[in-house]
Amino acid sequence: MNTYKKLVLIAAMAASFMTHAAVSEQEAQRLQSDLTPLGGERAGNADGTIPAWQGGLKAAPDNVQYRGAGSHHPNPYADDTPVLTITADTVDRYADKLTPGQLAMFKKYPDTFKMQVFQTRRTQAVPARVEKNTLRNAVTANLADGGNGVDRAFGGIPFPIPGNGQEVIWNHLLRWQGEARLRESDSFAVHSNGDIAYGEDASVEVFPYYSSASDEETFDGNYYMVITKTLQPTRKKGELVLVQDPINQVITPRKAWQYIPGARRVRRAPTVAYDTPAPFSSGLSTYDDIFMFNGAIDKYEWKLIGKEEKYIPYNNYEMDNPAHDYKSILTKGHMNQDLVRYELHRVCKVEATLKGGQRHLYSKRVMYFDEDSWVMALSDSYDAHGELWRTNVGYSKNAFELPGVVLRGFVTYDLNSGGYAVLDLMNQQAELPRYNTIKKANYFTPSNLRKISRR
């Protein structure tokens, strides 16, 4: 039995309580009948505006010339035209399909903010092993330590038939996005006066929870590990951050280390979490806004509100198109809405309310998760007075080479200041992420961080 498994057993015996969330074998079989393999509803909606799931996009379609791993994804739906365009003049007609954050954007930018809605294309597909593991997880996985950890899950969505909000957020944290990712990306803080702050970084990431070389017994407990190196701006060039995210943050909290060239040493970085300002964001977003949400869930009470139909960004190949430079994308007030594709999808709505005695900039967060992929598409964040403050938008698309729907850029709009922070753009990078470069666990250690710092 490995160290992580021993710690799980010890913690359980030491009176940390466990919430059993597994469903019955009979209910799990729905993943092979009326539900998709990851838990979405196979059927379309009553009026046909959401189609039935037909298996998704398992590879690059025949109508595009995709050059393979690392190359930009051609838009397979370039010939689609909007079925409707929502503007400030027409927004009231569609209010039931919009979030408070979207409505606030129309109110703040009535002359420029719009939403082009296209036909819904349910493109999510995953490898067969992820489907198989998800089916197994449905009957074995459970929440541990008050929901702050997951036990008896590996290699698939842990809770494809979720019964509470904690299970949904864990589905997002443990969503399929490959085994590893090697990428360079650009991030920007766009201020209301037009000033733009720029940052660039290079990241080496692994997702051991999805390792094809492991299983539940050999999984070491870290579901995500990353080393990020700052490339720009010049004053921060060479800074390094190492993060290890465990699947149970009661047993083992997030571990992070930082190397700053001026100090010439590696040290622990406990503030790389929660509401610490995100890198390159100029204070417009938080660390746990990255990837729409990341890290520990312990500060909030999580409530599953239910399913709704919303217009969300989806199949955003055009937003990721290298033909569009950043000057054309980063328009004043908001991203260039001519490049954003919205579709009508069913989403799981979850409300996260700050626990008594806990501190965070956001007193409440309302999140909307795509039912097919568990990617968080939209999120609204409220200040200490309960007022809507920020709204987050995630741009997703199917990465043919995985396959799977993944986030490809995400933005935080600050409704008070009029600025926004957008991270993980790659339009002007030579390559998109490579998902086949897998580093071993000993790469993601403080000692290796020191070695990298000397290069």
C-alpha positions in Angstrom: 0.0 0.0 0.0 1.5 3.4 -1.0 1.9 6.3 1.3 -1.2 8.1 0.1 -3.4 5.1 0.7 -2.0 4.7 4.2 -2.8 8.3 4.9 -6.3 7.9 3.7 -6.9 4.9 5.9 -5.3 6.6 8.9 -7.4 9.8 8.4 -10.6 7.7 8.2 -9.8 5.8 11.3 -8.9 9.0 13.2 -12.5 10.2 12.9 -12.5 12.3 9.8 -16.0 11.8 8.5 -16.8 10.5 5.0 -19.8 11.3 2.9 -20.7 8.4 0.7 -21.8 9.6 -2.8 -21.6 6.4 -4.9 -24.8 5.5 -6.8 -26.2 2.1 -7.3 -25.1 -0.2 -10.1 -28.6 0.1 -11.6 -28.4 3.9 -11.6 -24.9 3.9 -13.0 -26.2 2.0 -16.0 -27.9 5.2 -17.1 -24.5 6.2 -18.3 -25.0 3.7 -21.1 -28.6 4.5 -21.8 -30.3 7.9 -21.2 -27.1 9.7 -20.0 -23.9 10.3 -21.9 -20.8 8.4 -20.6 -19.9 11.5 -18.5 -23.4 12.1 -17.1 -25.1 14.6 -19.5 -28.6 14.0 -20.8 -28.4 12.2 -24.2 -31.7 13.6 -25.3 -32.1 17.0 -26.7 -34.5 19.6 -25.2 -38.3 19.8 -26.0 -38.1 22.5 -28.7 -35.0 21.0 -30.4 -32.7 24.0 -29.8 -30.4 21.6 -27.9 -29.9 18.4 -30.0 -29.4 14.9 -28.8 -25.8 13.9 -28.1 -24.5 11.8 -31.0 -21.1 10.7 -29.7 -19.3 14.0 -30.0 -16.2 14.9 -32.0 -13.7 12.0 -31.6 -11.1 13.3 -34.1 -10.5 16.2 -36.5 -13.4 16.1 -38.9 -12.9 15.5 -42.6 -13.6 19.1 -43.6 -10.5 20.5 -41.9 -6.8 20.0 -42.5 -5.4 19.5 -39.0 -1.6 19.1 -38.9 -1.4 17.3 -35.6 -0.3 17.9 -32.0 0.9 21.4 -31.3 -0.7 22.9 -34.3 -3.7 25.3 -34.2 -7.1 23.7 -34.6 -8.9 24.7 -37.8 -12.5 25.7 -37.2 -14.8 22.9 -38.4 -17.8 25.2 -38.1 -16.4 28.2 -40.0 -19.5 28.1 -42.3 -22.0 28.4 -39.5 -23.9 31.6 -39.2 -25.5 33.0 -36.1 -29.1 31.9 -35.4 -29.6 35.0 -33.4 -27.7 38.0 -32.1 -28.5 39.4 -28.6 -27.9 43.1 -28.1 -28.8 45.6 -25.3 -32.0 46.3 -27.3 -33.2 42.7 -27.4 -31.6 41.3 -24.2 -34.9 41.2 -22.3 -36.3 38.6 -24.6 -33.6 36.1 -23.7 -33.1 37.0 -20.0 -34.1 33.5 -18.8 -31.2 32.0 -20.8 -28.6 34.5 -19.5 -26.8 34.8 -16.2 -26.7 37.8 -13.9 -23.1 38.5 -15.1 -24.1 38.4 -18.8 -27.0 40.8 -18.1 -24.7 43.1 -16.2 -22.3 43.2 -19.2 -25.2 44.3 -21.5 -26.1 47.0 -19.0 -22.5 48.3 -18.6 -21.6 48.2 -22.3 -24.9 48.7 -24.2 -23.3 50.0 -27.3 -20.7 47.3 -27.8 -21.5 44.1 -25.9 -23.4 41.5 -27.9 -23.8 37.7 -28.0 -23.8 35.8 -31.3 -25.6 32.6 -30.8 -25.0 29.6 -33.1 -26.6 26.2 -33.5 -25.7 23.9 -30.6 -23.0 21.3 -31.4 -22.4 18.8 -28.6 -18.8 18.0 -29.4 -17.6 16.4 -26.2 -16.0 13.0 -26.6 -13.3 11.2 -24.5 -11.2 8.1 -24.9 -12.8 4.8 -24.1 -10.8 4.3 -21.0 -12.1 7.6 -19.5 -15.7 6.4 -20.2 -14.9 3.1 -18.6 -13.3 4.6 -15.5 -16.2 7.1 -15.2 -18.7 4.2 -15.1 -16.7 2.5 -12.4 -16.3 5.8 -10.4 -20.0 6.2 -10.4 -20.4 3.2 -8.0 -17.2 3.5 -6.0 -16.3 7.2 -5.6 -17.2 9.1 -2.5 -16.5 12.5 -0.9 -14.0 12.4 2.0 -13.4 14.7 4.9 -16.4 16.9 4.6 -16.2 17.0 0.8 -12.7 18.4 0.8 -11.3 15.2 -0.8 -12.3 12.4 -3.1 -11.7 8.7 -2.4 -12.0 5.6 -4.6 -12.0 7.4 -7.9 -9.4 7.4 -10.7 -9.1 8.2 -14.4 -12.6 9.5 -15.1 -15.2 11.9 -13.9 -15.7 11.0 -10.2 -19.4 11.9 -9.9 -21.1 11.6 -13.3 -24.5 11.6 -11.5 -23.9 14.2 -8.9 -26.1 14.7 -5.9 -24.7 17.9 -4.4 -22.6 20.9 -5.2 -19.3 19.5 -3.9 -19.5 16.6 -6.3 -20.0 19.0 -9.2 -17.0 21.2 -8.4 -14.9 18.1 -8.0 -16.1 17.0 -11.5 -14.7 20.3 -12.8 -11.4 19.9 -10.9 -11.0 16.3 -12.1 -12.3 16.9 -15.6 -10.6 15.2 -18.6 -8.0 17.4 -20.2 -5.4 14.8 -21.1 -2.5 13.2 -19.2 -0.2 16.2 -19.5 0.2 19.6 -21.2 3.2 21.5 -22.4 2.3 25.1 -23.3 3.4 28.7 -23.7 0.6 31.3 -23.3 -0.1 35.0 -23.1 -2.1 36.9 -20.4 -3.3 40.4 -20.3 -4.9 42.9 -17.9 -6.9 45.4 -19.9 -7.8 48.5 -17.9 -10.7 50.8 -18.5 -8.4 53.6 -19.7 -7.1 51.4 -22.5 -3.8 50.5 -20.8 -2.8 46.9 -21.2 -0.4 44.9 -19.0 1.2 41.9 -20.7 2.6 38.6 -19.4 3.9 35.4 -21.0 4.7 32.1 -19.3 5.7 28.6 -20.1 4.2 25.7 -18.2 4.9 22.0 -17.8 1.8 20.2 -16.4 0.8 16.7 -15.6 -2.6 15.2 -14.5 -1.5 12.0 -12.7 -5.2 11.2 -12.0 -5.5 10.4 -15.7 -2.2 8.6 -16.1 -2.5 5.7 -18.5 0.5 4.1 -16.7 -1.3 4.1 -13.3 -4.4 2.9 -11.6 -6.3 3.7 -8.4 -3.8 1.6 -6.3 -0.6 3.3 -7.7 -2.0 6.8 -7.9 0.1 8.9 -5.5 -2.7 11.4 -4.5 -1.6 14.5 -6.5 -4.1 15.0 -9.3 -2.3 18.0 -10.8 1.2 19.2 -10.8 2.8 22.2 -12.7 6.0 24.2 -13.0 5.4 27.6 -14.6 8.2 29.9 -15.8 7.6 33.6 -16.4 9.0 34.8 -19.8 7.5 38.3 -19.8 7.5 41.0 -18.5 11.3 41.5 -18.3 11.3 42.5 -14.6 9.8 39.1 -13.7 11.5 37.0 -16.3 12.9 33.7 -14.9 10.5 33.5 -11.9 9.4 29.9 -11.3 6.4 28.4 -9.5 5.8 24.8 -8.6 2.3 23.6 -7.5 1.2 20.2 -6.3 -2.6 19.7 -5.9 -3.7 16.7 -3.9 -7.0 15.0 -4.3 -7.6 15.3 -0.5 -6.6 18.7 0.8 -7.4 17.8 4.4 -4.8 15.0 4.4 -2.3 17.1 2.4 -3.0 20.8 1.6 -1.8 22.3 -1.7 2.0 22.6 -1.8 3.6 25.4 -3.7 7.2 26.7 -4.1 8.6 29.8 -5.8 11.9 30.8 -7.2 12.7 34.5 -7.6 15.9 35.2 -9.5 16.8 38.2 -7.2 16.6 36.0 -4.1 18.3 33.0 -5.8 16.6 30.5 -3.7 13.5 28.2 -3.7 11.1 28.9 -0.9 7.6 27.8 0.0 4.8 29.9 -1.5 1.7 29.5 0.7 -0.1 32.4 -0.9 -0.3 30.7 -4.3 -4.0 30.0 -3.6 -7.4 31.4 -2.8 -7.9 35.2 -3.3 -4.2 36.1 -3.8 -4.2 38.2 -7.1 -3.6 36.0 -10.1 -0.3 36.5 -12.1 -0.5 39.1 -14.8 -4.0 40.2 -13.8 -3.1 43.5 -12.1 -5.4 42.5 -9.3 -8.4 42.0 -11.5 -8.7 38.3 -10.8 -7.7 35.8 -8.1 -5.5 32.7 -8.0 -8.6 30.5 -7.7 -10.2 32.3 -10.7 -7.6 30.5 -12.8 -9.1 27.8 -15.0 -12.5 29.3 -13.8 -11.8 27.6 -10.4 -8.9 25.7 -8.9 -7.5 24.6 -5.6 -9.2 23.8 -2.3 -12.9 24.1 -1.9 -12.9 24.3 1.9 -13.9 28.0 2.3 -17.4 27.6 0.8 -20.6 25.8 1.3 -21.6 24.3 -2.0 -25.2 24.0 -3.1 -26.4 22.3 -6.3 -29.3 24.4 -7.6 -30.1 22.2 -10.6 -30.0 22.2 -14.3 -30.8 25.2 -16.5 -30.4 26.1 -20.2 -28.0 29.0 -20.8 -26.1 30.6 -23.7 -22.5 29.7 -23.0 -19.3 30.0 -25.0 -18.7 26.8 -26.9 -16.7 25.5 -29.8 -14.6 28.7 -29.7 -12.2 27.9 -32.6 -12.5 31.4 -34.0 -11.5 33.0 -30.7 -8.3 30.8 -30.8 -7.6 31.5 -34.5 -4.0 32.7 -35.1 -5.3 35.0 -37.8 -6.6 37.3 -35.1 -3.9 39.2 -33.3 -4.2 40.4 -29.7 -4.9 44.0 -30.8 -8.1 42.8 -32.5 -9.1 40.5 -29.6 -8.6 42.8 -26.6 -11.1 45.5 -27.2 -12.0 48.2 -24.6 -14.4 46.9 -21.9 -14.6 43.3 -23.1 -13.2 40.8 -25.5 -14.1 41.2 -29.2 -17.6 39.7 -29.2 -17.4 39.2 -33.0 -15.0 36.3 -32.3 -17.0 34.6 -29.5 -19.4 31.7 -30.4 -22.3 31.1 -27.9 -24.5 28.1 -28.0 -27.5 27.0 -25.9 -26.5 24.2 -23.5 -27.8 22.6 -20.4 -25.6 23.5 -17.4 -25.4 22.5 -13.8 -25.9 25.6 -11.6 -24.0 25.6 -8.3 -24.0 28.3 -5.6 -20.9 28.6 -3.3 -21.4 30.6 -0.2 -18.5 31.6 2.1 -18.6 29.7 5.4 -18.8 31.6 8.7 -15.4 32.4 10.0 -13.7 32.1 6.6 -12.2 35.0 4.6 -12.2 35.5 0.9 -12.8 38.5 -1.4 -15.9 36.7 -2.8 -18.7 36.2 -0.4 -20.6 34.1 -2.9 -20.0 32.5 -6.3 -22.6 31.2 -8.7 -21.1 28.7 -11.2 -22.4 27.1 -14.4 -21.0 23.8 -15.6 -21.4 22.3 -19.1 -23.3 19.0 -18.6 -21.3 17.2 -21.2 -17.7 18.0 -20.2 -18.0 19.4 -16.6 -16.0 22.4 -17.8 -17.1 25.5 -15.9 -18.4 27.9 -18.6 -19.5 30.9 -16.6 -19.2 32.2 -13.0 -20.5 35.2 -11.1 -18.6 36.5 -8.0 -20.2 38.7 -5.3 -18.4 41.1 -2.9 -18.7 41.2 0.9 -21.9 43.2 0.6 -23.6 40.7 -1.6 -23.3 42.8 -4.8 -22.3 41.3 -8.1 -18.6 42.3 -8.6 -17.0 40.1 -11.2 -18.1 37.7 -13.9 -15.9 35.0 -15.4 -16.1 33.5 -18.9 -14.4 30.3 -20.1 -13.9 29.7 -23.8 -13.9 26.1 -24.7 -13.5 23.9 -27.7 -12.7 20.2 -28.6 -9.0 19.5 -28.8 -9.1 16.9 -31.6 -5.9 15.1 -30.5 -7.3 14.2 -27.1 -10.2 14.2 -27.9 -12.1 16.3 -25.4 -13.6 19.7 -24.7 -11.1 21.9 -22.9 -10.8 25.5 -21.7 -8.8 27.6 -24.2 -8.6 31.0 -22.4 -10.7 32.5 -19.7 -11.5 36.1 -18.6 -12.6 37.9 -15.5 -14.6 41.0 -16.0 -14.5 43.5 -13.1 -17.9 45.3 -13.3 -16.8 48.0 -10.9 -13.5 49.1 -12.5 -14.4 48.3 -16.1 -11.2 46.4 -16.5 -10.7 42.7 -17.3 -8.0 40.1 -17.0 -7.7 37.3 -19.7 -5.3 34.4 -19.2 -4.1 31.6 -21.4 -4.4 33.1 -24.9 -2.2 31.5 -27.6 -3.2 33.1 -30.9 0.3 34.5 -31.4 2.2 31.5 -30.0 3.9 29.2 -32.5 2.2 26.2 -31.0 -0.9 25.2 -29.1 -0.5 22.9 -26.0 1.1 19.5 -26.6 -0.7 16.9 -24.6 1.8 14.0 -25.2 4.8 15.4 -23.3 4.6 13.5 -19.9 7.1 14.3 -17.2 7.5 11.9 -14.2 6.6 12.9 -10.7 10.2 13.6 -9.7 10.3 16.5 -12.2 7.8 18.4 -10.0 9.9 18.7 -6.9 11.6 21.6 -5.1 15.0 20.1 -5.9 14.3 20.0 -9.6 13.0 23.5 -9.4 16.4 24.5 -8.2 18.0 22.7 -11.1 15.7 24.5 -13.6 16.5 27.8 -12.0 20.2 27.4 -12.8 19.6 26.9 -16.6 
